[in-house]
Amino acid sequence: MRGWPAVLALALGLSVGTASAQAPAGGEALLGLDRPEEALDLASPTPLAVSDSVLDGRTLRLDLTESLDLGSASDQAPVPAVREPLALDFSSMTDALPDDTTEVLRERPQPLTVFGYYRLFLYGRNMTEPYPNLAPFERAYGVGDGYREPMLSVTVLGRPNGRSSFATELFVYTPYEGTENENNTISLNLGVNFYGNFRTEAGNFGVRAGGIHWYNLSPFTIGVYQVLDRFSIFDRTPWEGVNGSVKYDSYFETGQANPGDQRWNYQAFQGLILDGRELPGGIGFDAFFGKTQPNGGLPGAATDPTTTVPGGGTSGGVPTYLDFSGEARALPSFIGGGRLQRAFGDNLVALNSIYSYRTLDSLTAERRQYQVHTANFDANAFGVNVSGELGASLFESPAYDSKWGEALMLRAKVPAERTVFPLDVQLYQVGRHFYNENGEIATGNNPQLRANAGCEVAAGDGGVGGVITQVNQLAHNRRGVNVNTGWRGGPAQFGVGWGLAHELAPTTSELSYVHRVNGLALSRIYNPFPENATCATQFGPLGRQYSFFRGVFERVQTTDVDPVSGTALNRKFYHAVDLTGKVRGRLLDRNLYLFYLGSFGSANPSAQALPRDDDTYLFVQYHEFDLYAEITDRFMLTGYLGLENARGGRFTELSDETGLPRDQVARGIGVGFDWTLAPNTGLYVRHRWMDFEDRSFPLDTYQGREMTVELKIFI
């Protein structure tokens, strides 16, 4: 750790130098955004331009207090308003401004804009009681935590006219691994992105191409399960901005920790997206072709699993999975689809379709493909919102007998004005054969539909078999109901969620659940994405834990199975209860925040009113407490306490030593601080103590601590 002070001192020197020029406070509006085009408004009446725009040689500092419009052809919600508006500065102007600066700026080209951030992330751990076979890595101190987030990210934006724009993001990563030739990387992170909006009398049209775009279509086609209010914000994400108490205010008010961030709301997509809105008759459309993460693959990792042509590139000059130069080549993989919609005022109906195709061998004789077709609607009447989606999918692979699978969902949100408390009620059914890697539905329940038949668990999977879900988290092969309500009184907010579902058919003998309390720390130790990985990282003395991106889940094998085939004999019922409590108060005239998250889940052989740990396959519970105290305007203390318990039933694996099913207890204690050194610079320190034991399986135990130091400077 002796190198840390020197590195930190150098970085702090950079921050001081940067802060002296002080990027405008409004630049914070650009910091949490994952789509650079958000910084170049092409449709909204408020010009979302850079902080220093040139208008006929005169400098204009724009007021960015209004919400940021993502473009006329986009359905995505506007980014929340900037908390620190920029004042108009006319000091450099020699003439009066035109009456309508909005239209002037919209039609004029804008100069190239460069912004980004420097991020120093120091990581250290000491596992005092590690899992076996970790030596000598039980202690580690370094720059970065293995997830390859950029140390320097620079975004370049251009707007040649009022109807088009482009952007690119330069990614700089320096993994000092201690080798003779360090694997330093300079690359395009999000790629070279192009954006354009075209306003015509016939309608508004948009185009996005190249790079990485954040995109969604509908819950069953392209979407991401939304978790608001139900995750701890103690551990920072790499893409957070410098915002002081704004982060905690936002979480209290909306359940979002980083306003404007789209990673949790949209799928990453690379390719071409065309869209149109406000066409005659209220018609709109989307069309796209390219890749999502399941269609991407790892460079150099493509192989021919069936070896259709022996000899690797030498058989009659035919390029197999090894091309003429002997290099591994990527096999074709893509996704395409679209949407046709009709708007009726605030109401909407739409038809959605996607098609995913992946070649499994060099001659394209073996393919893995699926298609999803749905219809969805969103209607508002008398303050009540009702939405739903109905669809079907067809999955095809060499090892699977193709069948259509159905999915349907109906959801109603009733405000408190119509009832005593607000109500959010969801009914759903997702068939056992429904499959889509890109939607909100967890589709790991049917073993025949796994992404990689050669892996017990494919890389990137967040669970297998019967997943113990949170309320509103959907899984296939289930029929169920979810209900949410809450209330607010003065400085406090409370929420309750309840869910019940049952399997449509007993398709799997496995269950899985997430280790929430110390999962992030464990995933840093057992990195889920080693080079060219196709299978998930499996670890632990019993091989039951699997690492995914910023998390860990565990597999549970049930024992009430057919003795010959090993298939499950009985269907299971899944129960969930989620509790949230948030308090925002004042202590010594300073902000004080206390957040509580409680979650209970179980899989049982019969339906129960609540999750329970008797007559059960598996019962899990989590309790997390976050405390944030403002000491000064720029300094906040942070604290965390997490408790986790997982208990197996009589129809799960038993310990050879004790003859009992799993009985796990995990604890996590964290302290730290947020220090805003300058309007564009923040220093964030976190220290976590963690321990875990399975009282039935003596080998399954660990203990240790980790510390992270993050310095983030926006430029």
Secondary structure, 3 states (H helix, E strand, C coil): CCHHHHHHHHHHHHHHHHHHHCCCHHHHHHHCCCCHHHHCCCCCCCCCCCCEEEECCEEEECCCCCCECCCCCCCCCCECCCCCCCCCCCCCCCCCCCCCHHHHHHHCCEEEEEEEEEEEEEEEEEEEECCCCCCCCCEEEEECCCCCCCCEEEEEEEEEECCEEEEEEEEEECCCCCCCCCCCEEEEEEEEEEEEEEEECCEEEEEEEEEEEEECCECCCECCCCCCCCCCCCCCCCCCCCCCCHHHHHHHHHCCCCCCCCCCCCEEEEEEEEEEEEEHHHEEEEEEEEEEHHHCCCCCCCCCCCCCCCCCCCCCCCCCCECCCCCECCCCEEEEEEEEEEEECCEEEEEEEEEEEEECCCCCCCEEEEEEEEEEEEEEECCEEEEEEEEEEEEEECCECCCEEEEEEEEEEECCCCCCCCEEEEEEEECCCCCCCCCCCECCCCHHHCCCCCCCCECCCCCCCEECCCCCCCECCEEEEEEEEEEEECCEEEEEEEEEEEECCCCCCEEEEECCCCHHHHHHHCCCCCCCCCECEEECCCCCEEEECCEEEEEEEECCECCCCCCECCCCEEEEEEEEEEEEEEECCEEEEEEEEEEEEEEECCCCCCCCCCCCCEEEEEEEEEEEEEEECCEEEEEEEEEEEEEECCCECECCCCCCECEEEEEEEEEEEEEEEECCEEEEEEEEEEEEEECCCCCCEEEEEEEEEEEEEEC
